[in-house]
Amino acid sequence: MHICVLGAGIVGLACAWELQRQGHQVTVVDQATPGAGTSSGNGAQLSYSYVAPLADASIWRQLPHLLLAGDSPLKLRPRLDPQQWRWGLAFLAACNARAAADGTARLLSLAAVSRVGFEAMRAELAPGDAPFCDFSATGKLVLYRSREGLEAAGGQIALQRRLGAPEQAVVTPEECVRLEPALAQYARRIAGGVHTPSECAADCLKVCQALAAALAQRGVRFVLGHAAEAFDLRAGRVQAVQTAAGPVQADLFVMALGTASVRFGRQLGAYLPVYPLKGYSITVPVDAAPGAAPRVSVTDTARKTVFARLGDRLRVAGMAELVGEDLAIPQDRVDTLVAATKAVFPQAARDFGAPQPWAGLRPATPRGTPIVGRVGRAPRNMLFNTGHGALGFTLAFGSAAEIAALAAAGP
């Protein structure tokens, strides 16, 4: 078939990769260059084994602090937006143990498939030991400030073990430092952590660029710099997507436009429970001195901040804001990430004076699991692939495999 993928972020490009490998003719449409949107400055972690839905029962206990504290990583700006309120109420309804367990099972299953797909892609594009997009497989530490939080993490590990996740361990502050010496000055402020040796990291923007280049060489057509505008609907099917460059006709379409998928889904008769969770990152050059900057990926749960080493750079990302389609970068958010870095890894950067800031809109569902496949009354030849939240990079090749399976079954 001829398949049109709408979106050239990591989710859309992973779809294009899997579909082209199946032998389909593929066209990718995006208003920007590959990876230029939410994929460009994300947290860089590939969290295949230690996953947890955003909504879980502990949110109720944390909610007053998250909503009211001045240094809270969560920010809510109420709007006259029914979608925001509908999403928020659905999110709170999903904050229970059963929904979290179901979400964990779905995420782990999808992540396991995604790991296989990502590794197969990496082996093709960088055979042997060739460097690839600042990829590293040095594991991950998730840090907990309180004993209560660490005990809850132990319960999550037990659940994930029952679901077949790779080996993980609860470790003491001293063991955290042995695993990552750059934590030496921070260890006294934590109760411990969870160590997952199998986790990875990479520069998602570089992966997108490498994928786009490889796909173009293999005959995939790219229509870039032209946003999707509307759809040509006839006989209950999408015949073409309209762009400023002209219509793009196809047999099957894949909607991988992140938060913009909501608006287009509405045009097609599908309600998508997806809302943008705004996040921020900074990227700073690391100090090359041994033990100064981390090699292991680190998540500080108290600050809701992740740290990932990308070659000679450190990516620091975090926060979640329900503020609509707002991509402004207030200085205080940059300052918060700089302060977090100085607190956890005070010797990490050669220069904190000019961090490279970024903001992106993570397309999140209330339950934290993505929407993959056909939705509602939308035409059957439109497949949706959105709602990955903060796990878009991790889950991209897993959801792409599911899209490819649906495509193989025919439009």
Residue pairs with C-beta under 8 A, 6 or more apart in sequence:
1 24
1 25
1 250
1 251
1 252
1 407
1 411
2 24
2 25
2 26
2 27
2 249
2 250
2 251
2 252
3 19
3 24
3 25
3 26
3 27
3 250
3 251
3 252
3 253
3 254
3 407
4 26
4 27
4 28
4 29
4 241
4 248
4 249
4 250
4 252
4 253
4 254
5 12
5 13
5 15
5 16
5 19
5 26
5 27
5 28
5 29
5 253
5 254
5 256
6 12
6 29
6 30
6 228
6 241
6 253
6 254
6 255
6 256
6 257
6 264
7 28
7 29
7 30
7 254
7 255
7 256
7 257
7 258
8 28
8 29
8 30
8 32
8 33
8 34
8 35
8 36
8 208
8 212
8 222
8 224
9 30
9 34
9 35
9 37
9 38
9 39
9 208
9 256
9 258
9 392
10 35
10 39
10 204
10 207
10 208
10 211
10 392
10 393
10 396
11 256
11 258
11 385
11 386
11 388
11 392
11 396
11 399
11 400
12 28
12 30
12 254
12 256
12 257
12 385
13 28
13 34
13 35
13 208
13 211
13 212
13 215
13 396
14 117
14 121
14 211
14 396
14 397
14 399
14 400
15 254
15 256
15 385
15 399
15 400
15 403
15 404
16 26
16 28
16 211
16 215
16 220
17 121
17 211
17 214
17 215
17 397
17 400
18 117
18 397
18 400
18 401
18 403
18 404
19 26
19 254
19 400
19 403
19 404
19 407
20 26
20 215
20 218
20 219
20 220
21 404
22 404
22 407
22 408
24 407
25 219
26 215
26 220
26 221
27 220
27 221
27 222
27 223
27 248
27 250
28 34
28 212
28 215
28 220
28 221
28 222
28 223
28 224
29 223
29 224
29 226
29 228
29 241
29 243
29 248
30 222
30 223
30 224
30 227
31 224
31 225
31 226
31 227
31 228
32 224
32 225
33 224
33 225
34 208
34 209
34 211
34 212
34 222
34 224
35 204
35 205
35 207
35 208
35 209
35 212
36 205
37 258
37 360
37 361
38 258
38 360
38 361
38 362
38 363
38 392
39 204
39 205
39 208
39 360
39 392
39 393
40 204
40 205
40 208
40 358
40 360
41 205
41 281
41 283
41 315
41 317
41 356
41 358
41 359
41 360
42 204
42 279
42 281
42 317
42 360
42 390
42 392
42 393
43 279
43 281
43 306
43 308
43 315
43 317
43 318
43 390
43 393
44 201
44 202
44 203
44 204
44 297
44 306
44 308
44 310
44 315
44 317
44 393
45 140
45 199
45 200
45 201
45 297
45 299
45 306
45 308
45 393
45 394
46 115
46 118
46 199
46 200
46 201
46 202
46 393
46 394
47 111
47 140
47 199
47 391
47 394
48 111
48 112
48 114
48 115
48 198
48 199
48 200
48 394
49 108
49 111
49 160
49 165
49 166
49 168
49 196
49 198
49 199
50 140
50 142
50 156
50 157
50 160
50 165
50 168
50 194
50 196
50 199
51 104
51 107
51 108
51 111
51 160
51 391
51 394
52 100
52 104
52 107
52 156
53 94
53 99
53 100
53 103
53 104
53 107
53 367
53 368
53 369
54 91
54 277
54 320
54 364
54 368
54 389
54 390
55 91
55 92
55 94
55 95
55 99
55 100
55 103
55 366
55 367
55 368
56 95
56 96
56 97
56 100
57 95
57 96
57 97
57 100
58 152
59 66
59 92
59 95
60 95
65 72
66 72
66 73
66 74
67 74
67 76
71 336
73 303
73 304
73 305
73 318
73 319
73 320
74 304
74 319
74 320
74 321
75 319
75 320
75 321
75 322
75 323
76 88
76 321
76 322
76 323
77 321
77 322
77 323
77 324
78 84
79 323
79 324
81 324
83 262
83 275
84 275
84 322
84 324
86 273
87 273
87 274
87 275
87 322
87 366
88 275
88 322
90 273
90 366
90 367
91 366
93 366
94 100
94 103
94 366
94 367
94 368
99 367
101 159
102 367
103 367
103 368
103 369
104 156
104 159
104 160
104 163
105 163
106 369
107 368
107 369
107 391
107 395
108 160
108 163
108 164
108 165
109 163
109 398
110 369
110 370
110 395
110 398
110 399
110 402
111 391
111 394
111 395
111 398
112 164
112 398
113 397
113 398
113 401
113 402
114 394
114 395
114 396
114 397
114 398
114 399
114 401
115 397
115 398
116 397
117 397
117 398
117 400
117 401
118 396
118 397
121 211
121 397
122 132
122 135
124 214
125 132
125 210
125 211
125 214
126 132
126 135
132 202
132 210
133 202
133 203
133 206
133 207
133 210
134 201
134 202
134 203
134 206
134 310
134 311
134 313
135 200
135 201
135 202
136 200
136 201
136 202
136 295
136 309
137 198
137 199
137 200
138 200
138 201
138 295
138 296
138 297
138 309
139 179
139 195
139 196
139 197
139 198
139 199
139 296
139 297
140 195
140 196
140 199
140 296
140 297
140 298
140 299
141 171
141 176
141 179
141 180
141 183
141 193
141 194
141 195
141 296
141 297
141 298
141 299
142 153
142 193
142 194
142 196
142 298
142 299
142 301
143 176
143 183
143 186
143 190
143 192
143 193
143 298
143 299
143 300
143 301
143 302
144 150
144 153
144 190
144 191
144 192
144 193
144 194
144 301
144 302
145 189
145 190
145 191
145 301
145 302
146 191
147 191
149 191
149 301
150 170
150 191
150 192
150 193
153 170
153 194
154 170
157 168
157 169
157 170
157 194
160 168
161 167
161 168
166 196
166 197
166 198
167 197
168 194
168 195
168 196
169 194
169 195
170 192
170 193
170 194
170 195
171 179
171 192
171 193
171 194
171 195
172 192
173 187
173 188
173 190
173 191
173 192
173 193
174 187
175 192
175 193
175 195
176 183
176 187
176 190
176 192
176 193
176 195
177 183
177 184
177 187
179 195
179 296
180 294
180 295
180 296
180 298
181 290
181 291
182 291
182 292
182 293
182 294
182 295
182 345
182 347
182 348
183 294
183 298
183 344
183 345
184 291
185 346
186 343
186 344
186 345
199 297
200 297
201 297
201 308
201 309
201 310
202 310
202 393
203 310
203 311
203 315
204 393
207 393
212 222
215 222
216 222
223 243
223 245
223 248
226 243
226 244
226 245
227 243
227 244
228 241
228 242
228 243
228 257
228 264
229 241
229 242
229 243
229 244
230 241
230 242
230 267
231 238
231 240
231 241
231 242
231 264
231 267
231 268
232 238
232 239
232 240
232 241
232 242
232 247
233 239
233 268
233 379
236 379
236 380
237 379
237 380
237 381
237 411
238 250
238 253
238 268
238 379
238 381
238 382
239 249
240 247
240 248
240 249
240 250
241 247
241 248
241 250
241 253
251 381
251 411
252 381
252 383
252 407
252 411
253 381
253 382
253 383
254 382
254 383
254 384
254 385
254 403
255 261
255 264
255 265
255 382
255 383
255 384
255 385
255 386
256 385
256 386
257 264
257 386
258 276
258 361
258 362
258 363
258 386
259 274
259 275
259 276
259 325
259 361
259 363
259 386
261 272
261 274
261 363
261 384
261 386
262 272
262 274
262 275
265 271
265 272
265 375
265 376
265 378
265 384
268 377
268 378
268 379
268 382
269 376
269 377
269 378
270 375
270 376
270 377
270 378
270 382
270 384
271 375
271 376
272 371
272 375
272 384
272 386
272 387
273 365
273 366
273 371
273 387
274 363
274 364
274 365
274 371
274 386
274 387
275 322
275 363
275 364
276 322
276 324
276 325
276 361
276 362
276 363
276 364
277 320
277 321
277 322
277 361
277 362
277 364
277 389
277 390
278 319
278 320
278 321
278 322
278 323
278 326
278 327
278 359
278 360
278 361
278 362
279 317
279 318
279 319
279 320
279 321
279 359
279 360
279 362
279 390
280 317
280 318
280 319
280 329
280 333
280 334
280 337
280 357
280 358
280 359
280 360
281 315
281 316
281 317
281 318
281 337
281 357
281 358
281 359
281 360
282 315
282 316
282 317
282 334
282 337
282 338
282 341
282 355
282 356
282 357
282 358
283 310
283 313
283 314
283 315
283 316
283 355
283 356
283 358
284 313
284 314
284 316
284 341
284 348
284 349
284 350
284 351
284 352
284 355
284 356
285 312
285 313
285 314
285 349
285 350
285 351
286 292
286 293
286 309
286 312
286 313
286 314
286 348
286 349
286 350
287 293
287 347
287 348
287 349
287 350
288 312
289 347
291 347
292 345
292 347
292 348
293 309
293 314
293 345
293 347
293 348
293 349
294 307
294 309
294 314
294 345
294 348
295 309
296 309
297 306
297 307
297 308
297 309
298 306
298 307
298 344
299 305
299 306
299 307
300 306
300 307
300 340
300 344
303 318
303 340
303 344
304 318
304 319
304 320
305 316
305 317
305 318
305 319
305 337
305 340
305 344
306 315
306 316
306 317
306 318
307 314
307 315
307 316
307 341
307 344
307 345
308 314
308 315
308 317
309 315
314 341
314 345
314 348
314 349
316 337
316 340
316 341
317 337
318 337
318 340
319 333
319 336
319 337
320 362
320 390
325 361
327 359
327 360
327 361
328 359
329 357
329 358
329 359
333 359
334 355
334 357
337 355
338 352
338 355
341 348
341 349
341 352
342 352
362 388
362 389
362 390
362 392
363 386
363 387
363 388
363 389
363 392
364 387
364 388
364 389
364 390
365 371
365 387
365 389
368 389
368 391
369 387
370 385
370 386
370 387
370 388
370 389
370 391
370 395
370 399
371 384
371 385
371 386
371 387
372 383
372 384
372 385
372 399
372 402
372 403
373 383
373 384
373 402
373 403
373 406
374 380
374 382
374 383
374 384
374 406
375 384
378 384
380 411
381 411
383 403
383 406
383 407
385 399
385 400
385 403
388 395
388 396
388 399
